[in-house]
Amino acid sequence: MNHTSKKIQAPELRLKLEGWRSRLALVGCLALFALLLGRAFYLQGVNNDFLQAKGESRFVRVVDMPASRGAVLDRNGKPLAISTPVESIWASPADVNLDDKAIIKLASALNVDKNVVADRFADKEKNFVWLKRQLSPEQAARVIALKTPGVFQQREYRRFYPAGDVTAHVIGFTGMDDQGQEGIELAQQESLAGVPGQRRVIKDRKGRIVEDLESLKVPRDGRPLKLSIDERFQFLAHRELKAAVESNRAKSGALVMLDAKTGEVLALVNMPDYNPNNRAAYKPAQMRNRSVADTFEPGSTFKPFAVAAALEAGIVKPSTVITTGSGLSVGGHTITDTHPLAQMTVAEIIQKSSNIGTAKMALQLPPETLWSLYSGLGFGSSPRTGFPGEVSGKLRPAKTWKPIEQATMSYGYGLSVSALQIARAYTLFTNDGVLLPVTFNKREAEVIGKQVLSPATAKTMAAMLETVTQQGGTATKGQVPGYRVAGKTGTARKLVNGQYSQSLYLSSFVGYGPASNPRFIMAVTIDEPSAGKIYGGEVSAPVFSNVMAQAFRMAGVQPDAPSLADATRPTPGKATNAVVVLSPEQRVAPIVARPAAAQVAPVPKDRG
């Protein structure tokens, strides 16, 4: 009986155990489901903001949208600086480990040393490093085709300068980040650069944009800039200055060409130069903008201002005869002329470039009178063009002048100027005594100048300056066939270690034309010519002549002296000894000065 009972209870027990296990499993499943549901609620509700921020920090990015830099144009709309799209390659070292084989392939495609690439990938804490910037689209495509993990490309812009070295010192250049570094590119950085934009995107783990979410800021391209520069004249000036520096075996040279009626800079060239499209091998000396950043003692190109002051004060006339003799003693120093004459008229003093005659006139004036004119012409002050590196030069206060300094300043020693300053000062003679402000931007409004000399004095000086390029003057090689031109030569000894050199000169010429209705002003300086010629009339005046002759034709300027042809142009190397002869009634009492004593020391002599 009992045995039968035990056999019947075993199946019942198994059924009871299986039911309990099923219920336990069901409870477990329900608990797990409740836990998952609670976690989901927590994630979606309670901690949603935190998780969303974490997710976006990994996949949502704000990327820059580059603005295209504004083009720089010449006055006629020809491009002098433009931006072209390029590709740059970057990597995320934190996301990838490359073996040596991959690094070698990548370095080869980038044309970069493999050790450089390896170093870039070495810092695993970085999410962004540049591998190489501003590649051509073709080279960038070869890099991306390798499908190297963690390597990406980015669109940028690179500056290109169509005229290359011809406009280098005017335009300057930008750096790798498209920021202006020199010249107009630096001066007008804010206007040219524009404002980059931004957009929010989603990127995948490989850094690829998979979704464009929204534009945060629309990029604003830089504004185009139209300069006063005329590319045609710039090419002429560059070619002729380069030829002159090379043929005279000179250290350097500078040329500034202005519009005589507006003060606009039409051309500005320096030698040596450089190519802004390929700056890998250039030296600082090549980049130096000598026309605006270097100063020099102007020598005889400064004489017209001292003579103008004497004319304005009424102490002389063009026909006034001044005893020049063999020397002038001032404060224990002797002033001499390279080609002395016993006496000269004021007009001849300009034509022949007499140091003695100019100094005598200057010494008849109060120092304050001369300083007022020199200062009024902008000497000792910045030209205020906004061009980087422009200098003020040196002009000491009149109260500090000694008589010998007053005398030597009258012919360009004891003060310093830039080529841009001296060119600007000659607007005085092309605008009836009005000094014009200079600018590198094309003028859209009428220019307002400053009356510095009376119109009568300015016209008188202009007439005398025209004789300098005529037979008997110091700049016959500055003549332009078919046109009347005017100007002044300078041949200044250079100051070396506190002493004036007996062998190093700065040769210059500043002139304008046509004389009847001036259109262009030009200042040319050649530093340390060493091929045998040193005079400004031999070294610098021919540059003026060559550039002006072609510029007149290009600009359609009508000849104002058709009778002046090549026949009136002196044969190169042949001296001209013609002297302007004045009738007796034109001669008046000379300005008398104490003769030079034999024992007095010489002072720097400008050789015209």
VMD Tcl script that draws the C-alpha trace (Angstrom):
set ca {
  {0.00 0.00 0.00}
  {2.72 2.36 1.01}
  {4.88 1.34 -1.92}
  {2.13 2.19 -4.35}
  {1.64 5.62 -2.69}
  {5.30 6.64 -3.15}
  {5.27 5.87 -6.85}
  {2.24 8.11 -7.33}
  {3.84 11.19 -5.48}
  {7.03 11.52 -7.66}
  {5.32 12.86 -10.82}
  {3.32 15.30 -8.73}
  {6.49 16.69 -7.14}
  {8.11 17.20 -10.51}
  {5.07 19.12 -11.71}
  {5.17 21.31 -8.65}
  {8.89 22.10 -9.12}
  {8.47 22.92 -12.80}
  {5.63 25.32 -12.02}
  {7.72 27.10 -9.43}
  {10.63 27.47 -11.85}
  {8.36 28.87 -14.55}
  {6.93 31.39 -12.16}
  {10.44 32.37 -11.03}
  {11.60 32.78 -14.63}
  {8.54 34.87 -15.41}
  {9.16 37.09 -12.41}
  {12.80 37.46 -13.46}
  {11.83 38.43 -17.00}
  {9.31 40.91 -15.71}
  {11.90 42.40 -13.35}
  {14.49 42.67 -16.13}
  {11.94 44.26 -18.42}
  {11.00 46.72 -15.68}
  {14.69 47.52 -15.18}
  {15.23 48.14 -18.87}
  {12.09 50.21 -19.03}
  {13.23 52.26 -16.07}
  {16.68 52.74 -17.59}
  {15.14 53.83 -20.86}
  {12.94 56.28 -19.01}
  {15.98 57.59 -17.14}
  {18.01 57.98 -20.29}
  {15.24 59.57 -22.32}
  {13.83 61.72 -19.60}
  {15.85 62.38 -16.49}
  {19.32 62.49 -18.12}
  {18.34 63.31 -21.68}
  {20.18 66.67 -21.88}
  {23.43 65.24 -20.60}
  {23.41 62.31 -23.00}
  {22.42 64.44 -25.94}
  {25.30 66.80 -25.20}
  {27.69 63.87 -24.98}
  {26.41 62.48 -28.26}
  {26.72 65.78 -30.03}
  {30.21 66.31 -28.67}
  {31.27 63.20 -30.50}
  {29.37 63.55 -33.76}
  {28.07 67.13 -34.15}
  {30.67 69.70 -35.16}
  {30.75 73.40 -35.96}
  {32.94 73.88 -39.01}
  {34.28 77.11 -40.49}
  {33.18 78.24 -43.92}
  {36.14 80.20 -45.35}
  {35.54 83.59 -46.91}
  {37.25 84.32 -50.20}
  {39.79 87.13 -49.89}
  {39.00 90.19 -51.99}
  {40.85 90.64 -55.27}
  {43.36 93.47 -55.68}
  {43.04 95.25 -59.02}
  {45.03 97.92 -60.81}
  {43.35 101.20 -61.75}
  {42.10 99.66 -65.01}
  {40.65 96.55 -63.38}
  {43.51 94.13 -64.11}
  {44.00 91.57 -61.32}
  {47.14 91.96 -59.23}
  {46.16 89.53 -56.45}
  {43.50 86.81 -56.58}
  {42.53 83.81 -54.45}
  {42.43 80.28 -55.85}
  {40.94 77.22 -54.07}
  {43.43 74.68 -52.76}
  {43.22 71.57 -50.60}
  {44.95 71.03 -47.27}
  {45.51 67.66 -45.59}
  {45.00 67.07 -41.87}
  {44.91 64.10 -39.54}
  {43.53 62.94 -36.18}
  {46.37 61.03 -34.43}
  {44.10 60.07 -31.52}
  {41.90 57.96 -33.79}
  {44.43 55.81 -35.59}
  {47.71 53.92 -35.41}
  {49.64 53.74 -38.67}
  {52.35 51.24 -39.41}
  {55.60 52.20 -41.12}
  {54.36 51.09 -44.52}
  {51.32 53.37 -44.36}
  {53.44 56.30 -43.16}
  {55.91 55.85 -46.03}
  {53.10 55.79 -48.61}
  {51.49 58.86 -47.09}
  {54.78 60.77 -46.92}
  {55.48 59.97 -50.57}
  {52.09 61.25 -51.69}
  {52.53 64.41 -49.62}
  {56.12 64.86 -50.82}
  {57.16 65.23 -47.18}
  {59.89 63.45 -45.23}
  {58.52 60.29 -43.58}
  {59.94 61.32 -40.20}
  {57.90 64.51 -40.32}
  {54.72 62.51 -40.95}
  {55.59 60.04 -38.19}
  {56.14 62.90 -35.74}
  {52.73 64.36 -36.57}
  {51.03 61.06 -35.71}
  {53.08 60.51 -32.54}
  {50.99 62.68 -30.23}
  {47.93 60.51 -29.59}
  {46.23 63.17 -27.49}
  {45.66 65.41 -30.50}
  {42.54 65.26 -32.62}
  {43.86 67.66 -35.28}
  {47.23 68.25 -36.90}
  {48.11 69.66 -40.32}
  {50.08 67.28 -42.51}
  {50.48 69.67 -45.45}
  {48.61 72.75 -46.55}
  {47.71 74.35 -49.84}
  {48.16 71.39 -52.16}
  {46.95 71.36 -55.72}
  {43.67 69.47 -56.21}
  {45.58 66.77 -58.11}
  {48.09 66.15 -55.33}
  {45.36 66.20 -52.67}
  {43.38 63.62 -54.66}
  {46.41 61.30 -54.71}
  {46.70 61.57 -50.93}
  {43.02 60.90 -50.28}
  {43.07 57.98 -52.74}
  {45.35 56.13 -50.30}
  {42.34 55.91 -47.92}
  {44.65 56.26 -44.94}
  {42.62 56.03 -41.71}
  {42.41 59.32 -39.82}
  {43.57 61.46 -42.79}
  {41.22 64.08 -44.25}
  {41.22 67.06 -46.62}
  {39.93 70.60 -46.14}
  {39.26 73.36 -48.69}
  {41.28 76.57 -48.27}
  {42.30 79.50 -50.49}
  {45.74 80.46 -51.67}
  {46.78 83.88 -52.92}
  {48.16 84.15 -56.45}
  {49.93 87.19 -57.89}
  {49.69 87.35 -61.71}
  {52.43 89.96 -62.09}
  {54.83 88.19 -59.73}
  {57.96 90.17 -58.92}
  {56.78 93.21 -60.92}
  {54.25 94.24 -58.27}
  {55.75 92.44 -55.26}
  {56.69 95.53 -53.23}
  {53.31 97.17 -53.79}
  {51.00 94.20 -53.23}
  {53.06 92.29 -50.67}
  {51.81 88.80 -49.81}
  {49.75 86.73 -47.38}
  {50.87 84.00 -45.02}
  {49.71 80.38 -44.85}
  {46.57 81.43 -42.96}
  {45.71 84.00 -45.67}
  {46.61 86.94 -43.43}
  {48.39 89.92 -45.01}
  {52.11 90.04 -44.22}
  {53.47 92.88 -46.37}
  {52.37 95.71 -48.64}
  {48.76 96.35 -49.56}
  {47.85 92.85 -48.35}
  {48.83 93.95 -44.84}
  {47.66 97.57 -45.07}
  {44.17 96.55 -46.23}
  {43.92 93.28 -44.29}
  {40.57 94.02 -42.65}
  {38.88 95.04 -45.89}
  {40.34 92.26 -48.03}
  {39.96 89.38 -45.57}
  {36.20 89.27 -45.26}
  {34.48 87.34 -42.45}
  {34.43 83.51 -42.30}
  {31.10 81.74 -41.80}
  {30.12 78.73 -39.70}
  {27.78 75.75 -40.07}
  {26.73 72.88 -37.81}
  {27.23 69.40 -39.28}
  {27.23 65.75 -38.25}
  {30.40 63.79 -38.96}
  {30.94 60.07 -38.87}
  {33.82 58.43 -37.04}
  {36.03 58.93 -40.08}
  {35.49 62.67 -39.99}
  {33.26 62.76 -43.05}
  {30.27 65.10 -43.07}
  {27.16 62.96 -43.28}
  {24.54 65.62 -42.56}
  {24.43 69.41 -42.85}
  {22.28 70.58 -39.92}
  {22.21 74.35 -40.19}
  {24.10 77.48 -41.23}
  {25.15 79.49 -38.18}
  {26.80 82.39 -40.00}
  {26.99 83.07 -43.72}
  {30.56 83.90 -44.84}
  {31.14 87.39 -46.18}
  {33.81 87.56 -48.88}
  {36.42 90.29 -48.75}
  {35.83 93.45 -50.74}
  {37.78 93.92 -53.99}
  {40.27 96.77 -53.89}
  {41.11 98.99 -56.85}
  {44.55 100.55 -56.56}
  {45.97 103.67 -58.17}
  {48.72 101.50 -59.71}
  {48.76 101.20 -63.50}
  {50.09 97.73 -64.32}
  {51.45 98.96 -67.67}
  {53.59 101.63 -66.02}
  {54.58 99.20 -63.29}
  {56.00 96.79 -65.88}
  {57.89 99.62 -67.58}
  {59.33 100.91 -64.32}
  {60.33 97.43 -63.18}
  {62.09 96.62 -66.45}
  {64.01 99.90 -66.69}
  {65.03 100.07 -63.03}
  {66.24 96.47 -63.09}
  {68.29 97.14 -66.21}
  {69.82 100.27 -64.67}
  {70.75 98.56 -61.40}
  {72.34 95.67 -63.29}
  {74.19 97.78 -65.88}
  {75.56 100.12 -63.21}
  {76.39 97.21 -60.89}
  {74.50 99.00 -58.15}
  {73.57 97.78 -54.69}
  {69.88 98.65 -55.03}
  {67.39 100.99 -56.65}
  {63.98 102.56 -56.14}
  {61.43 104.23 -58.40}
  {58.20 106.05 -57.59}
  {55.84 107.38 -60.27}
  {52.94 109.69 -59.36}
  {50.02 111.21 -61.18}
  {51.05 114.86 -61.23}
  {47.48 116.12 -60.83}
  {46.07 113.73 -58.23}
  {49.01 112.41 -56.19}
  {48.05 108.80 -56.99}
  {50.93 106.31 -57.00}
  {51.02 104.92 -60.55}
  {54.10 102.74 -60.13}
  {56.44 101.80 -57.30}
  {59.41 99.49 -57.84}
  {62.44 98.42 -55.81}
  {65.54 96.41 -56.60}
  {66.38 93.78 -55.55}
  {62.93 92.23 -55.79}
  {61.29 88.86 -55.11}
  {58.49 86.67 -56.43}
  {55.60 86.47 -53.93}
  {54.37 83.27 -55.62}
  {57.59 81.48 -54.62}
  {59.03 82.85 -51.41}
  {60.99 79.79 -50.33}
  {64.41 81.24 -51.15}
  {63.99 84.98 -50.77}
  {66.08 87.07 -48.38}
  {64.94 90.00 -46.21}
  {66.91 92.44 -48.39}
  {64.78 91.45 -51.38}
  {61.56 92.13 -49.50}
  {62.55 95.59 -48.30}
  {60.36 98.32 -49.76}
  {63.07 100.93 -50.19}
  {60.76 103.51 -51.75}
  {58.80 104.00 -48.54}
  {60.91 102.40 -45.78}
  {64.44 103.66 -46.58}
  {65.68 107.21 -46.18}
  {68.65 108.91 -47.76}
  {70.23 112.33 -48.00}
  {68.64 113.69 -51.19}
  {71.55 115.79 -52.40}
  {70.86 118.26 -55.21}
  {67.30 117.06 -55.82}
  {66.55 119.13 -52.70}
  {67.98 122.39 -54.08}
  {64.75 123.56 -55.75}
  {63.09 123.96 -52.35}
  {65.82 126.19 -50.91}
  {65.87 128.28 -54.09}
  {62.07 128.46 -54.04}
  {62.23 129.83 -50.48}
  {64.63 132.55 -51.63}
  {62.39 133.44 -54.57}
  {59.32 133.48 -52.33}
  {61.07 135.79 -49.87}
  {61.93 138.16 -52.72}
  {65.68 138.22 -52.09}
  {66.51 136.95 -55.59}
  {65.07 136.61 -59.07}
  {65.96 134.02 -61.72}
  {68.26 136.58 -63.33}
  {70.06 137.54 -60.11}
  {73.81 136.94 -60.46}
  {75.58 135.26 -57.57}
  {79.35 135.02 -57.18}
  {80.16 131.35 -56.85}
  {83.95 131.35 -57.25}
  {86.02 128.42 -56.06}
  {84.59 127.92 -52.59}
  {82.44 129.25 -49.76}
  {83.65 129.23 -46.16}
  {81.01 128.71 -43.49}
  {81.94 128.18 -39.85}
  {85.35 126.74 -40.61}
  {84.12 124.50 -43.44}
  {84.42 124.88 -47.19}
  {81.57 124.39 -49.63}
  {82.67 123.70 -53.21}
  {81.19 122.93 -56.63}
  {82.14 120.00 -58.85}
  {82.32 122.29 -61.90}
  {82.98 125.75 -60.47}
  {82.17 128.96 -62.34}
  {83.04 132.47 -61.22}
  {79.41 133.57 -61.11}
  {76.01 132.29 -62.10}
  {72.45 133.50 -62.27}
  {69.91 131.84 -60.00}
  {68.55 130.01 -63.06}
  {72.04 128.74 -63.88}
  {72.56 127.64 -60.27}
  {69.65 125.24 -60.73}
  {70.69 124.22 -64.24}
  {74.34 123.64 -63.29}
  {73.55 122.42 -59.76}
  {75.76 124.81 -57.80}
  {76.20 124.00 -54.12}
  {77.80 127.36 -53.45}
  {75.07 129.41 -55.08}
  {72.29 127.48 -53.34}
  {74.00 127.72 -49.95}
  {74.48 131.49 -50.32}
  {70.78 131.98 -50.95}
  {69.83 129.75 -48.02}
  {72.13 131.66 -45.65}
  {70.32 134.91 -46.49}
  {67.12 133.50 -44.98}
  {66.13 132.93 -41.34}
  {66.35 129.23 -40.42}
  {62.66 129.30 -39.48}
  {61.72 130.32 -43.03}
  {63.50 127.34 -44.54}
  {62.24 124.95 -41.88}
  {58.68 126.13 -42.42}
  {58.88 125.33 -46.14}
  {60.68 122.00 -45.70}
  {58.25 120.93 -42.99}
  {55.28 122.16 -45.02}
  {56.39 119.87 -47.83}
  {56.07 116.88 -45.52}
  {59.75 116.31 -44.78}
  {60.20 114.99 -41.26}
  {56.62 113.65 -41.23}
  {55.00 110.43 -42.37}
  {53.34 110.55 -45.82}
  {50.28 108.99 -44.12}
  {49.38 106.63 -46.93}
  {48.79 103.80 -44.49}
  {51.45 101.75 -46.27}
  {53.37 99.46 -43.89}
  {56.83 100.65 -42.94}
  {56.57 104.18 -44.31}
  {59.09 106.46 -42.61}
  {59.14 110.12 -41.66}
  {62.74 110.88 -42.47}
  {64.75 113.38 -40.46}
  {64.33 117.15 -40.25}
  {65.67 118.74 -37.09}
  {64.05 121.84 -35.51}
  {65.32 125.13 -36.92}
  {66.49 126.35 -33.51}
  {69.16 123.62 -33.49}
  {70.66 124.53 -36.86}
  {74.19 125.85 -37.12}
  {75.05 128.03 -40.15}
  {76.95 125.20 -41.83}
  {73.96 122.88 -41.34}
  {71.61 125.47 -42.77}
  {73.91 125.74 -45.77}
  {74.39 122.01 -46.41}
  {70.69 121.25 -45.94}
  {69.96 123.58 -48.84}
  {71.68 121.11 -51.16}
  {70.42 117.97 -49.49}
  {72.79 117.03 -46.67}
  {71.94 116.88 -42.98}
  {68.37 115.69 -43.49}
  {66.87 112.49 -44.83}
  {63.88 111.66 -47.01}
  {62.27 108.68 -48.71}
  {61.77 108.34 -52.46}
  {58.02 108.64 -51.92}
  {58.47 111.88 -49.96}
  {60.70 113.57 -52.54}
  {58.39 112.56 -55.39}
  {55.42 113.99 -53.51}
  {57.25 117.25 -52.81}
  {57.61 117.86 -56.56}
  {53.80 118.08 -56.88}
  {54.52 121.62 -55.72}
  {55.88 122.45 -59.17}
  {53.16 120.68 -61.15}
  {50.22 122.27 -59.32}
  {51.09 125.96 -58.96}
  {52.48 125.65 -55.45}
  {49.90 123.18 -54.11}
  {51.25 120.09 -52.33}
  {49.12 117.00 -52.98}
  {48.56 114.07 -50.61}
  {49.66 110.73 -52.04}
  {47.62 107.55 -52.10}
  {47.81 103.94 -53.29}
  {44.05 103.79 -53.86}
  {42.38 104.98 -57.02}
  {40.81 108.34 -56.28}
  {37.09 108.65 -56.86}
  {36.78 112.23 -55.61}
  {38.60 115.46 -56.34}
  {41.84 115.76 -54.42}
  {42.35 118.64 -52.01}
  {45.92 119.83 -51.59}
  {47.71 122.44 -49.48}
  {49.02 125.75 -50.85}
  {52.67 125.86 -49.82}
  {54.18 128.26 -52.39}
  {52.62 131.10 -54.32}
  {51.61 130.13 -57.87}
  {54.08 132.69 -59.25}
  {57.06 131.20 -57.40}
  {56.05 127.65 -58.34}
  {55.82 128.56 -62.03}
  {59.18 130.34 -61.91}
  {60.82 127.29 -60.36}
  {59.16 125.00 -62.91}
  {60.63 127.06 -65.74}
  {64.11 126.81 -64.23}
  {63.79 123.06 -63.67}
  {63.04 122.65 -67.36}
  {66.50 124.03 -68.20}
  {68.11 121.14 -66.30}
  {67.16 118.68 -69.06}
  {68.14 121.06 -71.85}
  {71.58 121.51 -73.36}
  {73.91 122.84 -70.68}
  {71.97 121.21 -67.85}
  {72.96 118.22 -65.74}
  {70.19 115.93 -67.03}
  {70.29 116.02 -70.81}
  {70.00 112.23 -70.73}
  {66.64 112.73 -69.10}
  {65.20 114.30 -72.26}
  {62.16 112.66 -73.83}
  {61.97 113.13 -77.63}
  {58.93 115.16 -78.57}
  {58.19 116.29 -75.02}
  {59.33 119.04 -72.70}
  {60.36 117.62 -69.34}
  {61.79 119.13 -66.17}
  {63.60 117.87 -63.11}
  {66.68 117.89 -60.92}
  {69.65 115.57 -60.55}
  {71.38 114.51 -57.36}
  {74.68 112.74 -56.67}
  {75.11 112.47 -52.91}
  {78.05 111.00 -51.06}
  {76.99 108.27 -48.64}
  {77.61 108.50 -44.93}
  {79.64 105.48 -43.78}
  {80.63 105.07 -40.12}
  {80.11 108.76 -39.48}
  {82.22 109.88 -42.44}
  {81.23 110.83 -45.98}
  {82.61 108.26 -48.40}
  {84.83 109.29 -51.27}
  {83.69 106.37 -53.41}
  {80.09 105.48 -52.53}
  {77.24 107.56 -53.95}
  {73.49 107.60 -54.23}
  {72.55 108.82 -57.70}
  {69.09 110.26 -58.21}
  {66.79 112.17 -60.49}
  {63.36 113.63 -59.77}
  {61.39 115.00 -62.70}
  {58.05 115.42 -64.39}
  {56.46 115.96 -67.76}
  {55.21 117.15 -70.09}
  {56.40 120.49 -68.74}
  {53.57 122.39 -70.47}
  {50.88 120.32 -68.73}
  {52.44 117.83 -66.28}
  {50.93 114.35 -66.16}
  {53.55 112.26 -64.38}
  {56.17 112.78 -61.67}
  {59.00 110.29 -61.17}
  {61.73 109.85 -58.57}
  {64.58 107.43 -59.38}
  {67.39 106.49 -56.98}
  {70.29 104.15 -57.73}
  {72.34 103.20 -54.67}
  {76.10 102.70 -54.96}
  {76.61 102.43 -58.74}
  {80.02 100.85 -59.34}
  {80.36 100.47 -63.11}
  {82.10 103.83 -63.63}
  {79.24 106.34 -63.80}
  {78.07 108.02 -60.61}
  {76.19 111.20 -61.55}
  {72.43 111.27 -61.25}
  {72.25 112.69 -64.76}
  {74.12 109.68 -66.14}
  {72.72 106.89 -63.96}
  {69.15 107.80 -62.97}
  {67.99 110.31 -65.58}
  {68.04 107.72 -68.42}
  {65.61 105.56 -66.42}
  {63.27 108.54 -66.17}
  {63.59 109.16 -69.91}
  {62.90 105.56 -70.94}
  {59.88 105.09 -68.68}
  {58.37 108.50 -69.44}
  {58.72 108.13 -73.21}
  {56.71 104.90 -73.22}
  {54.25 106.04 -70.55}
  {53.40 109.16 -72.57}
  {52.61 107.01 -75.60}
  {50.57 104.50 -73.61}
  {48.56 107.27 -71.98}
  {48.01 109.08 -75.29}
  {49.77 112.23 -74.09}
  {50.19 114.67 -76.97}
  {53.77 115.87 -77.65}
  {54.38 119.44 -76.55}
  {57.77 119.87 -78.23}
  {57.62 118.21 -81.68}
  {60.82 119.99 -82.68}
  {62.74 118.15 -79.96}
  {63.84 114.93 -81.59}
  {66.66 112.50 -81.09}
  {68.99 114.98 -82.77}
  {68.83 117.17 -79.66}
  {69.60 114.24 -77.43}
  {73.30 114.12 -76.52}
  {75.39 111.17 -77.54}
  {75.87 108.89 -74.51}
  {79.21 109.53 -72.89}
  {79.81 112.78 -74.76}
  {80.09 115.84 -72.52}
  {77.97 118.90 -73.18}
  {79.45 122.23 -72.15}
  {76.80 124.66 -73.33}
  {76.16 127.53 -70.93}
  {73.04 129.66 -70.71}
  {74.17 133.22 -71.51}
  {72.18 136.11 -70.12}
  {72.24 139.65 -71.47}
  {73.97 142.34 -69.36}
  {70.66 143.96 -68.41}
  {69.54 140.67 -66.88}
  {72.44 140.68 -64.48}
  {72.05 142.40 -61.12}
  {74.26 142.85 -58.10}
  {75.71 139.58 -56.82}
  {75.17 138.17 -53.37}
  {78.58 138.57 -51.76}
  {80.08 136.04 -49.38}
  {83.43 135.75 -47.68}
  {85.98 133.86 -49.86}
  {87.02 130.43 -48.67}
  {90.15 130.28 -46.58}
  {92.79 127.76 -47.55}
  {92.89 126.03 -44.17}
  {89.19 125.31 -43.64}
  {87.84 121.75 -43.79}
  {85.67 120.52 -46.67}
  {82.06 119.48 -46.21}
  {80.05 116.94 -48.20}
  {79.69 118.01 -51.80}
  {76.80 117.08 -54.01}
  {78.04 116.52 -57.54}
  {74.76 117.26 -59.28}
}
mol new
graphics top color blue
foreach p $ca { graphics top sphere $p radius 0.5 }
foreach p [lrange $ca 0 end-1] q [lrange $ca 1 end] { graphics top cylinder $p $q radius 0.2 }
display resetview
